[in-house]
Amino acid sequence: MKKNTGIMMVLLLLAALAGQAQEPARVKKERWDAASKADKMSDKLYRELNLTKEQNQQIHAINDDIARRRDASRRDTTLDTRRKMQLRQQLDAERSNRFKTVLTPAQYKKWNDWQLQKKEQLEAKMDRKQDKKLARKANR
């Protein structure tokens, strides 16, 4: 009887340790609301581009408008993925055109270069994901 009790204790201990070793459930990231996105982006542009107070107000208004419209398109369940992507691209182009009217040529160039760099980094990240996916398929 004592032997069975000892074995049961060991099994219970192993089960408890195995339960603790599991990864915690992934927590879904909260999305920023449109106003917070506009604030964050505008603050960064204010610092990075040395905007005047007037430029900052105009840039913030543009960012707020685009962020609200972008969020609305994201929540619109009547749109398919392709249409949502097209809308995001249109909004990005609109932001760029509106920024061009507010920023000096030097500020606009710096912002545009920054956007191109972010796009290249995103594409590289997507390529790495695709390569990993293909490698996993090849190993099966």
C-alpha positions as CSV (number, residue, x, y, z in Angstrom):
1,M,0.0,0.0,0.0
2,K,2.8,2.4,0.9
3,K,4.4,1.7,-2.5
4,N,1.3,2.7,-4.3
5,T,1.0,5.8,-2.3
6,G,4.6,6.8,-3.1
7,I,4.0,6.2,-6.8
8,M,0.8,8.2,-6.7
9,M,2.6,11.1,-5.0
10,V,5.4,11.1,-7.7
11,L,2.7,11.0,-10.5
12,L,0.8,13.9,-8.9
13,L,4.1,15.9,-8.5
14,L,5.0,15.3,-12.2
15,A,1.5,16.3,-13.3
16,A,1.7,19.5,-11.3
17,L,5.1,20.3,-12.8
18,A,3.9,19.6,-16.3
19,G,1.0,21.9,-15.8
20,Q,3.3,24.7,-14.8
21,A,5.6,24.2,-17.7
22,Q,2.9,25.0,-20.3
23,E,3.1,28.4,-21.9
24,P,0.7,31.0,-20.6
25,A,-2.2,31.7,-22.9
26,R,-1.5,34.5,-25.4
27,V,-3.0,37.8,-24.4
28,K,-4.6,39.6,-27.2
29,K,-3.1,43.1,-27.7
30,E,-5.4,45.9,-27.2
31,R,-5.7,48.2,-30.2
32,W,-5.1,51.9,-29.7
33,D,-8.1,54.1,-30.4
34,A,-7.8,56.6,-33.2
35,A,-7.2,59.6,-30.9
36,S,-4.3,57.8,-29.2
37,K,-2.8,56.8,-32.5
38,A,-3.0,60.4,-33.7
39,D,-1.4,61.7,-30.5
40,K,1.4,59.2,-30.6
41,M,2.2,59.8,-34.3
42,S,1.9,63.6,-34.0
43,D,4.2,63.7,-30.9
44,K,6.8,61.7,-32.7
45,L,6.7,63.8,-35.8
46,Y,6.8,67.0,-33.7
47,R,10.1,65.7,-32.1
48,E,11.7,64.2,-35.2
49,L,10.8,66.9,-37.7
50,N,11.1,70.0,-35.4
51,L,7.6,71.1,-36.2
52,T,6.3,74.6,-35.3
53,K,3.2,74.7,-33.1
54,E,1.1,75.6,-36.1
55,Q,2.5,72.7,-38.1
56,N,1.9,70.4,-35.1
57,Q,-1.7,71.3,-34.9
58,Q,-2.3,70.8,-38.6
59,I,-0.4,67.5,-38.6
60,H,-2.3,66.3,-35.6
61,A,-5.6,67.1,-37.3
62,I,-4.5,65.2,-40.4
63,N,-3.4,62.2,-38.3
64,D,-6.6,62.2,-36.3
65,D,-8.8,62.3,-39.4
66,I,-6.8,59.5,-41.1
67,A,-6.7,57.3,-38.0
68,R,-10.5,57.6,-37.4
69,R,-11.2,56.8,-41.1
70,R,-8.7,53.9,-41.0
71,D,-10.3,52.4,-37.8
72,A,-13.8,52.8,-39.3
73,S,-12.7,50.9,-42.4
74,R,-11.1,48.2,-40.3
75,R,-14.3,47.7,-38.3
76,D,-16.5,47.7,-41.5
77,T,-17.6,44.1,-41.9
78,T,-19.1,44.7,-45.3
79,L,-15.7,45.1,-46.8
80,D,-13.5,42.2,-47.9
81,T,-9.8,42.1,-47.2
82,R,-8.7,43.4,-50.6
83,R,-11.0,46.4,-50.4
84,K,-9.7,47.2,-46.8
85,M,-6.2,47.1,-48.1
86,Q,-7.0,49.5,-51.0
87,L,-8.7,51.9,-48.5
88,R,-5.6,51.8,-46.3
89,Q,-3.4,52.6,-49.3
90,Q,-5.7,55.4,-50.3
91,L,-5.6,56.9,-46.8
92,D,-1.8,56.6,-46.7
93,A,-1.6,58.5,-50.1
94,E,-4.0,61.1,-48.8
95,R,-2.0,61.6,-45.7
96,S,1.2,62.0,-47.8
97,N,-0.5,64.6,-50.0
98,R,-1.9,66.5,-47.0
99,F,1.5,66.4,-45.3
100,K,3.1,67.9,-48.4
101,T,1.0,71.0,-47.9
102,V,2.0,71.5,-44.3
103,L,5.7,70.4,-44.1
104,T,8.7,72.2,-45.6
105,P,10.4,70.3,-48.4
106,A,13.2,69.2,-46.0
107,Q,10.7,68.0,-43.4
108,Y,8.6,66.2,-46.0
109,K,11.7,64.4,-47.4
110,K,12.8,63.3,-44.0
111,W,9.3,62.0,-43.2
112,N,9.0,60.3,-46.7
113,D,12.4,58.6,-46.2
114,W,11.3,57.4,-42.8
115,Q,8.1,55.9,-44.3
116,L,10.1,54.2,-47.1
117,Q,12.4,52.7,-44.5
118,K,9.5,51.4,-42.5
119,K,8.0,49.8,-45.6
120,E,11.3,48.1,-46.5
121,Q,11.5,46.7,-42.9
122,L,8.0,45.4,-43.1
123,E,8.6,43.7,-46.5
124,A,11.8,42.1,-45.1
125,K,9.9,40.8,-42.1
126,M,7.1,39.4,-44.4
127,D,9.8,37.7,-46.6
128,R,11.4,36.1,-43.5
129,K,8.0,34.8,-42.4
130,Q,7.3,33.4,-45.9
131,D,10.8,31.7,-46.0
132,K,10.1,30.1,-42.6
133,K,6.7,28.9,-43.8
134,L,8.3,27.4,-46.9
135,A,11.0,25.7,-44.9
136,R,8.5,24.1,-42.6
137,K,6.6,22.8,-45.6
138,A,9.8,21.4,-47.1
139,N,10.7,19.6,-43.9
140,R,7.3,17.7,-43.8
